[in-house]
Amino acid sequence: MQRRNFLANTLRAGLAAGFGTSLGCGATRRPRAPLRPTADATTGLSLLRLPPGFRYFSFGWAGEALAGGGAIPESADGMGIVAHRGSRLTLIRNQEVTHARGAFAAPDRAYDARCGGGCVRLELDLAQEKLISAEAALTGTLINCAGGITSRGTWLSCEEIVIARDESSDDGRLANAAGLSRSHGWVFEVPASGMSDAKPIEAMGIFRHEATAEDADGNTYLTEDRDPEAGFYRFTPSTKGRFDSGQLEMLRAVGASDLRGAIRRGARFDVSWVPIDDPRRAHFDARDQGGVVKQGLAAGGTMFLRLEGCLTTPEGIWFTSTSGGSTGGGQLWRFDPRAQTLTLEHDVVDRAHFDYPDNLASGLGEGLVICEDSKDRAHQQLVWLSRRGRLVTIAENHTIIDGVDYGGAEWAGACVSPDGKWLIANVYRPGFSVAITGPWDEIL
């Protein structure tokens, strides 16, 4: 199937029911039966707890060999389905590696051969329930957090750090990164086959990128994971379908300069956009990684807090604020490109039920799948949120490997197979993916 047709069919099949705009602000229902320990069909280990009748298999573990040399890195993060043919899916998965000790594969094709992040491409056969192949797709980058699929069947991979060339970073997550020869904080396009050209899309700006989503007009929306202030951005290409040039802008919610705290659920704001004059400015003051966001705010843009997941549906562009809202437990926003309005659809008011929403997916029923990245949860959750605010826990992470408990590792990279039968997601640490299936109609 052609990649463009695949993406269009995915939207029609997975999203045709739509996602309403009347989300409740608290959980109203838990699963009908308690989650139970469930063995992984690949390893035999009980890595997850799932509802009765559900099963899964794992694949793409950190440390496994890559075709052409090298090994899959740790820190499995954002992911997208870029193509499919029959039961086979092609996924591109980010590896949010934070060290500068060398590329994990293909150093001659790396953006910066000292840096260990990038993407792997995973060929998955759902009928056989196994991984067919794994290969490097982008190397030599840093802290590749999330991204998004494009209308031309590629993946945009986003670096979540800002380091100017020849600069030492004081970011606490980063090791061995003094005086890098290339700047970092960019978006890279990764093809569905072959290696990326590892050329940064400088017109999309240098900032703490998180995720992207594309609208029907070819505009790309970008989130920024920054604390205490972040922006929501729109990139309008000079030529539709190309990323080499265009205009980067920050959202301005009319009458609301700061949307980080308690906002009434259902609040709706008219939107305008303010231009970013210099998208290549790394810092505003010292090494604050705020060169872009502070330009936007100075021009009248609206301030958010730690924006992460970003997703396109027929109703608009959805994005999460991981630690915003009335309790600091997170918000879910929806931007309507047609009406140019922004609506707060969900505010986490009970952090015991769910906390810190991150990556988003759609295609299961009429709701959204949300990955949890809580600082306090012993066993992170994958949840499904209905249009009426009904919250269902799909899975809990109970991974223990060699006596090390990874249950607190975040979920990331959720996506749904085109037929709506499989939910695929990543367990960030130690780093692997799972494909989950079962009687969705019984729990959603």
C-alpha positions, 0 to 999 in steps of 0.5 A, a space after each residue: 500500500 502506498 504510504 500516503 494512502 496508508 496514512 489516510 486510511 488510518 485516519 479514516 478507520 481509526 478516527 472516523 467515530 470522532 473524539 468528542 469535546 465533552 471530556 470529563 475532568 476526572 476518572 469515572 470508571 476503572 476496568 470491569 475486572 482487576 488487571 492480572 499478571 500476564 506472561 509475555 509470549 516472547 520471553 515468558 516473563 510477566 512484564 505487564 498486568 492486563 485486563 482478562 482476555 488480553 495478551 501481548 508479545 515484546 520485541 526490539 529489546 535494548 542490546 539486541 543486534 541491528 542489521 548492518 552492525 551495532 545494537 539497539 540502544 536503551 531508552 525507547 521513547 516516541 514511535 510511529 507507524 510509517 507504512 504497512 502491508 498486510 500484517 506487516 508494520 514498519 515502525 520508527 522508534 526514537 532512542 532518547 539517549 543522553 550520552 555523547 560516547 559515540 553513535 550506536 550504529 553507522 557512525 559514517 552516516 551520523 549527524 554527530 558521530 560522538 552522540 548516541 541517540 537516534 532512531 531504529 526501524 522495526 519491521 513487525 509481523 502481527 500475524 506471526 507475532 514477532 519482529 522481522 528485522 531491526 536496523 538503524 534509521 538515524 544516528 548521532 543525535 541526542 535525547 530524541 524524545 518524540 516526534 510524529 508521522 508526516 503525510 508523505 510517510 516519514 517520521 519526524 524525530 525531535 531532540 529535546 535539548 539545546 546545545 549550541 556548537 562548541 558549547 558545554 552543556 549544563 543539562 543534568 541529564 547529559 554526559 560527556 557533551 563538552 564542546 560538541 562540533 554540531 548544535 543540537 535541539 533540532 527536528 530530523 526527517 527519517 524515511 520509511 526505508 534506508 538511512 536518514 540524511 541526518 540533516 536538521 530541519 532548521 526552519 522548525 527551530 532549535 528548542 526542547 522539542 517533544 512531538 509533532 502533528 500535521 494538519 490537512 493543509 500541511 502545517 506541522 504543529 510542535 510541542 516544547 517540553 520545557 519548565 517553567 515556560 513552554 510554547 505551542 508552535 506551528 510551522 507553515 512550509 513555503 512549499 506544501 510537503 517540504 520542510 526546508 523552508 517556512 515560517 515558525 510561529 507560536 500560538 497566542 490564546 487571545 486574552 490568556 498569556 499564561 495557561 499553565 495553572 487552573 483553567 476551567 474545563 471546556 474553556 475556549 480561546 480564540 487563537 492567533 499566531 506570533 512569528 519567531 523571527 530567529 528560529 535558530 537562536 539557541 539561548 535567550 540568556 546565558 544557556 537557558 535553552 530558551 532562545 525560541 520560546 522567549 522570542 515568542 513570549 515577548 511577541 505576545 505568545 501564550 505560556 504553557 508548561 511542559 508540552 509533550 504528546 501531540 496528535 492529529 484527529 479529524 477534530 483537530 490537534 490534541 496535545 498534553 501539558 504533562 505537569 500543568 493544570 489545577 493539581 499539576 497532574 496534567 492537561 489535555 488541549 485541543 486546537 481546531 485549525 479550521 475555527 482557530 480555537 483552543 479548548 481545554 478538554 481535560 484537567 487531571 484532578 485525581 492524580 491517584 487515578 492518572 498522573 502526568 499524561 505524555 504521548 497520545 494515540 488514537 484508533 481504539 474506539 472513540 477515545 484516546 490512548 495516553 501514556 503515563 510518565 508520573 514521577 510518583 507511580 510505582 507501576 506506570 499505566 497506559 490508559 484510555 480516555 473516552 469523550 465523556 471522561 471515562 478512564 480505563 487502565 489498559 496496562 500496568 508496567 510490572 517489569 523486573 529484569 535480573 532483580 531490577 524493578 523497572 515498573 516506574 519506567 514511563 510508557 511511550 510511543 503508543 500507536 494503534 495498528 490500522 485494523 484497530 486490533 493491536 496497541 503497540 507501545 514502548 517501556 522506556 527502560 530497560 527499553 523494549 516494545 510490546 504489542 497488546 491485543 484482546 477484546 477491546 469492546 469489552 473494556 472500552 
